Amino acid sequence: MAKTTQEIPTLYLQSVSELTAQIKERLESEFASVWVVGEISSYKKAGSGHVYLNFKDAGAVLPAVIWKGTAARIPFQMGDGQEVVVRGRLSVYAPHGEYRLVVEEAFPKGLGAQDLALKQLKEKLAGLGYFEPARKRPLPRFPRRVVLVTSPTGAAVRDMLEILGRRWPLAEVWIRPVRVQGAAAADDIAKSFTLINRLDDIDVVILGRGGGSSDDLSAFNDERVAKAIFECRHPVISAVGHEIDVTVADMVADRRALTPSEAAEIATPDREELRTRLTKQRARMADLMTGRMQFLRKELLGLAQRRVFRQPLERIRDLERRLDDWHGRLGRVIQHRLTLARQKLDKKAVHLESLSPLNVLARGYSLTRMDGIVLRAANQVKPGDRIETKLERGTIISRVEEIQQ
């Protein structure tokens, strides 16, 4: 028979919170640091920056949380399906009455964290177009100003200065001193590119350092450095000095050089080589000009043997004679036309003469007018009107005495 509440001693009664607190204290003290391997599932990053996920294997599921500060230090991008090794501590979340693993470190299983982080960074930058060949800019053929972003104390800067001075002393060389390894190197390089981006009249930038281990080159595999190179307004040569490993900086830059010395050679022409080439071209040009002059001289001599050059006025004389012939022919044609016109005019004059009223007057007739009007009938006047009578020789002025119809 079950006991009633009154039969249970008060000493043994516990609230849910009290019991949970005991479990929490014992669990967290006994599992303060544990290593767990498992597959990530239900990965979710909250707006606060905290990450909530599960670790699972074939037999169980372990809830876990990665606080924002820890998540920012994990060197690779976590996601569902990844097998990882994590270190952390167990904790009890009293409001839900559940335990979970608070992750403090995480490593990919079978692949180094740095290798995975680098792989994921390259995939990200490739997706953003950082490595596209189409965006690579050509280097200037004759640079006037070169900026070296490198350590001011290393052998790399001395080698570059020696080669630049020997190959192309016309270039003005600026040095932007930076740290090329260590925790602060990436930020230092990125800030230097930001400063360089504000300057004009820069033809090429060389980012370089001597050789080193993969750890030494970590700054050149940093996203901040990649972004700084990508946004640089001037062509960039990456010369990390490590022939085997290709860094992210090498992939983003417009050109890659295996060593800083090679970068200096790529960035500038060789003065001596140019001088030799110009000398050869000048000699070749002189030969071409000599050959051309000889050809033209021969052509000119050939032209000089032509009749038009031996007797240059003969053609003009022929044209003058032809002009004289045309002048004579034109004069004869005009004279003939004038004669015909004169004959035609004489015929017209004779005809008009025959029609002239003056000829009628010569035969004894007269012309009578009044006020300039030729009179044709007697009824055109009345007695007393003044009239003019035109004879062959002279005019009679009279007045009308009588009219006979």
C-alpha positions as CSV (number, residue, x, y, z in Angstrom):
1,M,0.0,0.0,0.0
2,A,1.4,3.4,-1.2
3,K,2.4,5.9,1.4
4,T,0.5,9.2,1.7
5,T,2.2,12.6,1.7
6,Q,1.7,12.8,5.5
7,E,3.7,9.5,6.0
8,I,6.8,10.8,4.0
9,P,9.3,12.6,6.3
10,T,9.8,16.2,5.5
11,L,13.5,15.6,5.6
12,Y,13.4,13.6,2.3
13,L,11.2,16.0,0.3
14,Q,13.0,18.1,-2.5
15,S,11.8,20.6,-5.0
16,V,12.6,20.2,-8.7
17,S,15.0,23.1,-8.6
18,E,16.8,21.6,-5.6
19,L,17.2,18.2,-7.3
20,T,18.3,19.8,-10.6
21,A,20.8,21.9,-8.7
22,Q,22.3,18.8,-7.1
23,I,22.5,17.0,-10.5
24,K,24.0,20.1,-12.1
25,E,26.7,20.4,-9.4
26,R,27.7,16.7,-9.5
27,L,27.6,16.4,-13.3
28,E,29.6,19.6,-13.9
29,S,32.2,18.8,-11.3
30,E,32.7,15.2,-12.6
31,F,32.7,16.1,-16.3
32,A,34.5,19.5,-16.2
33,S,36.7,18.6,-19.2
34,V,35.8,15.9,-21.7
35,W,36.9,15.0,-25.3
36,V,34.1,13.8,-27.6
37,V,34.1,12.7,-31.2
38,G,31.0,12.7,-33.2
39,E,29.1,14.0,-36.3
40,I,27.5,17.4,-36.3
41,S,23.7,17.7,-36.9
42,S,21.1,20.4,-36.4
43,Y,23.7,23.1,-36.7
44,K,22.2,26.5,-36.1
45,K,23.9,29.9,-35.5
46,A,21.6,32.3,-33.5
47,G,21.4,36.0,-34.0
48,S,23.3,36.5,-30.8
49,G,26.3,34.7,-32.3
50,H,26.0,31.6,-30.2
51,V,25.9,28.2,-32.0
52,Y,23.5,25.4,-31.1
53,L,24.1,21.9,-32.4
54,N,24.0,18.2,-31.7
55,F,26.8,15.6,-31.8
56,K,25.7,12.1,-32.7
57,D,26.9,8.7,-33.4
58,A,25.0,5.4,-34.1
59,G,23.8,5.1,-30.6
60,A,23.2,8.5,-29.0
61,V,22.7,12.3,-29.5
62,L,24.5,14.9,-27.3
63,P,23.1,18.5,-27.4
64,A,25.8,21.1,-27.4
65,V,26.4,24.9,-27.4
66,I,29.3,27.0,-28.5
67,W,29.3,30.5,-27.0
68,K,29.9,33.4,-29.3
69,G,33.4,34.1,-28.1
70,T,34.5,30.5,-28.6
71,A,32.8,30.2,-32.0
72,A,34.8,33.2,-33.3
73,R,38.1,31.4,-32.4
74,I,37.3,28.2,-34.2
75,P,39.5,28.3,-37.3
76,F,37.2,26.4,-39.6
77,Q,33.5,26.6,-40.7
78,M,31.4,24.0,-39.0
79,G,28.4,22.4,-40.5
80,D,26.0,19.4,-40.6
81,G,27.7,16.1,-41.5
82,Q,31.2,17.0,-40.4
83,E,33.0,14.7,-38.1
84,V,34.8,16.6,-35.4
85,V,36.7,16.2,-32.2
86,V,35.7,18.7,-29.5
87,R,36.8,19.5,-26.0
88,G,34.3,20.9,-23.5
89,R,32.4,20.5,-20.3
90,L,29.0,19.1,-19.4
91,S,26.4,21.6,-18.1
92,V,22.8,21.3,-17.0
93,Y,20.3,23.8,-18.4
94,A,17.9,23.9,-15.5
95,P,14.9,25.6,-17.2
96,H,14.6,22.7,-19.6
97,G,16.0,20.0,-17.3
98,E,18.5,18.8,-19.9
99,Y,22.2,18.5,-20.0
100,R,24.5,19.6,-22.8
101,L,28.1,19.9,-23.8
102,V,29.6,23.4,-23.7
103,V,32.3,23.3,-26.5
104,E,35.5,25.1,-25.8
105,E,37.7,23.7,-28.6
106,A,36.9,22.0,-31.9
107,F,39.0,20.2,-34.5
108,P,38.0,18.5,-37.7
109,K,38.5,14.7,-37.6
110,G,41.2,13.5,-40.0
111,L,41.9,17.1,-41.4
112,G,43.8,19.8,-39.6
113,A,41.8,22.8,-38.6
114,Q,44.1,25.2,-40.5
115,D,43.9,23.1,-43.6
116,L,40.1,23.0,-43.5
117,A,39.9,26.7,-42.7
118,L,42.1,27.5,-45.7
119,K,40.1,25.2,-48.0
120,Q,36.9,26.9,-46.9
121,L,38.4,30.3,-47.3
122,K,39.5,29.6,-50.9
123,E,36.1,28.3,-51.8
124,K,34.5,31.4,-50.3
125,L,36.8,33.8,-52.2
126,A,36.4,31.8,-55.4
127,G,32.7,32.3,-55.1
128,L,33.1,36.0,-54.7
129,G,35.2,36.2,-57.9
130,Y,38.6,37.0,-56.2
131,F,40.5,34.5,-58.3
132,E,38.8,35.3,-61.7
133,P,41.5,35.7,-64.5
134,A,39.3,38.3,-66.2
135,R,39.9,40.8,-63.3
136,K,43.6,40.4,-63.4
137,R,45.2,43.7,-64.5
138,P,48.3,43.9,-66.8
139,L,51.5,45.4,-65.3
140,P,52.8,48.7,-66.7
141,R,55.7,48.2,-69.1
142,F,57.7,51.2,-67.8
143,P,56.7,51.9,-64.1
144,R,57.5,55.2,-62.6
145,R,56.7,54.4,-59.0
146,V,56.9,51.0,-57.3
147,V,55.7,50.4,-53.7
148,L,57.2,47.5,-51.7
149,V,55.0,46.2,-48.9
150,T,57.4,44.1,-46.9
151,S,59.6,43.8,-43.8
152,P,62.1,46.7,-43.8
153,T,64.8,44.5,-42.1
154,G,64.6,41.2,-44.1
155,A,66.8,40.1,-47.0
156,A,63.8,40.3,-49.3
157,V,63.7,44.1,-49.3
158,R,67.4,44.4,-50.0
159,D,67.2,42.0,-52.9
160,M,64.3,43.9,-54.4
161,L,66.0,47.3,-54.0
162,E,69.2,46.0,-55.6
163,I,67.4,44.5,-58.6
164,L,65.1,47.5,-59.1
165,G,68.0,49.9,-59.0
166,R,70.0,47.8,-61.4
167,R,67.2,47.0,-63.9
168,W,65.2,50.2,-63.9
169,P,66.8,53.1,-61.9
170,L,64.2,55.5,-63.4
171,A,61.5,54.1,-61.1
172,E,60.9,55.8,-57.8
173,V,60.7,53.1,-55.1
174,W,58.6,53.5,-51.9
175,I,58.8,51.1,-49.0
176,R,55.8,50.4,-46.7
177,P,57.2,48.5,-43.7
178,V,54.9,45.8,-42.4
179,R,55.2,42.7,-40.2
180,V,55.1,39.6,-42.5
181,Q,54.5,37.0,-39.8
182,G,52.9,36.7,-36.4
183,A,49.4,37.4,-35.1
184,A,49.4,41.0,-36.1
185,A,50.9,40.6,-39.6
186,A,47.6,40.2,-41.5
187,D,46.0,43.3,-40.0
188,D,49.2,45.3,-40.6
189,I,49.3,44.3,-44.2
190,A,45.6,45.0,-44.8
191,K,45.9,48.5,-43.2
192,S,48.9,49.2,-45.4
193,F,46.9,48.4,-48.6
194,T,44.2,50.7,-47.3
195,L,46.7,53.5,-47.0
196,I,48.2,52.8,-50.5
197,N,44.7,52.8,-52.0
198,R,44.4,56.5,-51.1
199,L,47.5,57.4,-53.2
200,D,47.6,58.2,-56.9
201,D,50.4,57.8,-59.4
202,I,51.4,54.3,-58.2
203,D,52.1,51.9,-61.0
204,V,52.6,48.6,-59.2
205,V,52.7,47.2,-55.6
206,I,54.8,44.3,-54.6
207,L,53.8,42.3,-51.5
208,G,56.8,40.2,-50.6
209,R,58.6,38.3,-48.0
210,G,61.3,35.6,-47.9
211,G,60.7,31.9,-47.6
212,G,59.3,30.3,-44.5
213,S,57.2,27.4,-43.2
214,S,53.4,27.2,-43.7
215,D,52.8,28.7,-40.3
216,D,55.0,31.6,-41.2
217,L,52.9,32.3,-44.2
218,S,49.6,32.3,-42.4
219,A,49.2,36.1,-42.8
220,F,49.2,35.7,-46.6
221,N,46.3,33.2,-46.2
222,D,44.2,35.6,-44.2
223,E,40.8,36.9,-45.6
224,R,41.7,40.5,-44.6
225,V,44.8,40.4,-46.8
226,A,42.9,38.8,-49.7
227,K,40.2,41.5,-49.5
228,A,42.8,44.3,-49.3
229,I,44.6,43.0,-52.5
230,F,41.3,42.6,-54.2
231,E,40.2,46.1,-53.5
232,C,43.6,47.7,-54.4
233,R,43.3,50.2,-57.2
234,H,46.9,49.5,-58.4
235,P,48.3,46.2,-59.9
236,V,49.7,43.9,-57.3
237,I,52.5,41.3,-57.5
238,S,52.5,38.7,-54.7
239,A,56.0,37.4,-53.9
240,V,55.7,35.3,-50.8
241,G,58.9,33.4,-51.5
242,H,57.5,29.9,-51.1
243,E,57.6,27.9,-54.4
244,I,55.7,24.9,-53.2
245,D,52.7,26.4,-51.4
246,V,50.4,28.9,-53.2
247,T,49.0,31.3,-50.8
248,V,45.6,33.1,-51.0
249,A,47.5,36.3,-51.6
250,D,49.2,34.7,-54.7
251,M,45.8,33.7,-56.0
252,V,44.2,37.1,-55.6
253,A,47.1,39.2,-56.9
254,D,47.4,40.3,-60.5
255,R,50.7,38.4,-60.8
256,R,52.5,35.8,-58.7
257,A,56.2,35.7,-58.3
258,L,58.1,32.7,-56.8
259,T,60.5,35.0,-54.9
260,P,60.7,38.8,-54.2
261,S,63.7,38.9,-56.6
262,E,61.6,37.5,-59.4
263,A,58.8,40.1,-58.5
264,A,61.3,42.9,-59.0
265,E,62.2,41.5,-62.3
266,I,58.6,41.1,-63.4
267,A,57.7,44.6,-62.3
268,T,60.4,46.4,-64.3
269,P,62.1,46.1,-67.7
270,D,65.9,45.5,-67.9
271,R,67.6,48.7,-68.8
272,E,70.6,47.0,-70.4
273,E,68.3,44.7,-72.4
274,L,66.3,47.7,-73.6
275,R,69.5,49.5,-74.6
276,T,70.7,46.4,-76.5
277,R,67.3,46.1,-78.2
278,L,67.2,49.7,-79.1
279,T,70.7,49.6,-80.5
280,K,69.8,46.6,-82.7
281,Q,66.6,48.3,-83.8
282,R,68.4,51.5,-84.6
283,A,70.9,49.6,-86.7
284,R,68.1,47.7,-88.4
285,M,66.3,51.0,-89.0
286,A,69.5,52.5,-90.5
287,D,69.8,49.5,-92.8
288,L,66.2,49.8,-93.9
289,M,66.6,53.6,-94.5
290,T,69.8,53.0,-96.5
291,G,68.1,50.3,-98.6
292,R,65.1,52.5,-99.1
293,M,67.2,55.5,-100.2
294,Q,69.1,53.3,-102.6
295,F,65.8,52.0,-104.1
296,L,64.4,55.6,-104.4
297,R,67.7,56.8,-106.0
298,K,67.4,54.1,-108.6
299,E,63.8,54.9,-109.2
300,L,64.7,58.6,-109.5
301,L,67.4,57.8,-112.0
302,G,65.0,55.8,-114.0
303,L,62.5,58.6,-114.0
304,A,65.2,61.1,-115.0
305,Q,65.7,59.1,-118.2
306,R,62.2,59.6,-119.3
307,R,61.5,62.1,-122.1
308,V,59.2,64.1,-119.9
309,F,62.1,65.0,-117.6
310,R,64.7,65.4,-120.4
311,Q,62.4,67.8,-122.4
312,P,60.0,69.0,-119.7
313,L,58.6,71.9,-121.9
314,E,57.8,69.7,-124.9
315,R,54.4,68.7,-123.5
316,I,53.6,72.3,-122.7
317,R,54.5,73.4,-126.3
318,D,52.2,70.7,-127.7
319,L,49.4,71.9,-125.5
320,E,50.1,75.5,-126.6
321,R,49.9,74.5,-130.3
322,R,46.7,72.6,-129.6
323,L,45.3,75.7,-127.9
324,D,46.3,77.9,-130.9
325,D,44.5,75.4,-133.2
326,W,41.4,75.6,-131.1
327,H,41.6,79.4,-130.9
328,G,41.7,79.6,-134.8
329,R,38.9,77.1,-135.2
330,L,36.8,79.0,-132.6
331,G,37.4,82.3,-134.4
332,R,36.4,80.9,-137.7
333,V,33.2,79.4,-136.2
334,I,32.3,82.6,-134.6
335,Q,32.9,84.6,-137.8
336,H,30.7,82.2,-139.8
337,R,28.0,82.4,-137.2
338,L,28.2,86.2,-137.3
339,T,27.9,86.2,-141.1
340,L,24.9,84.0,-141.0
341,A,23.3,86.2,-138.4
342,R,24.0,89.3,-140.4
343,Q,22.5,87.9,-143.5
344,K,19.4,86.8,-141.6
345,L,19.1,90.2,-140.1
346,D,19.3,91.9,-143.5
347,K,16.5,89.8,-144.8
348,K,14.4,90.7,-141.8
349,A,15.2,94.4,-142.4
350,V,14.1,94.2,-146.1
351,H,10.9,92.6,-145.1
352,L,10.2,95.2,-142.4
353,E,11.1,97.9,-144.8
354,S,8.5,96.7,-147.3
355,L,5.9,96.8,-144.6
356,S,6.9,100.3,-143.4
357,P,4.2,103.0,-143.8
358,L,6.8,105.4,-145.0
359,N,7.1,103.5,-148.2
360,V,3.4,104.0,-148.7
361,L,3.9,107.7,-148.2
362,A,6.5,107.7,-150.9
363,R,4.0,106.6,-153.4
364,G,1.8,109.8,-152.8
365,Y,-0.2,108.7,-149.8
366,S,-0.4,110.5,-146.5
367,L,-1.1,109.7,-142.8
368,T,-3.5,111.8,-140.8
369,R,-3.6,111.8,-137.0
370,M,-5.4,113.7,-134.3
371,D,-4.0,113.7,-130.9
372,G,-1.7,110.9,-131.9
373,I,-4.5,108.7,-133.1
374,V,-4.4,107.6,-136.8
375,L,-7.7,108.7,-138.5
376,R,-9.3,106.0,-140.5
377,A,-12.9,107.5,-141.0
378,A,-14.3,110.9,-141.4
379,N,-16.6,110.6,-138.5
380,Q,-13.6,110.5,-136.1
381,V,-13.4,114.3,-136.4
382,K,-15.6,117.3,-136.4
383,P,-15.3,120.8,-137.9
384,G,-12.7,122.9,-136.1
385,D,-10.6,119.9,-134.9
386,R,-6.8,120.3,-135.3
387,I,-5.3,117.5,-137.3
388,E,-1.8,116.5,-138.6
389,T,-1.1,115.1,-142.0
390,K,2.2,113.2,-142.5
391,L,3.6,113.3,-146.0
392,E,6.7,111.7,-147.4
393,R,8.5,114.9,-146.7
394,G,7.1,117.0,-143.9
395,T,3.9,117.4,-141.9
396,I,0.8,119.7,-142.6
397,I,-1.1,121.1,-139.6
398,S,-4.7,122.1,-140.5
399,R,-8.2,122.4,-139.1
400,V,-11.4,120.7,-140.4
401,E,-13.7,122.9,-142.3
402,E,-16.2,120.4,-143.5
403,I,-16.9,116.7,-143.2
404,Q,-18.1,114.6,-146.1
405,Q,-19.3,111.1,-145.4
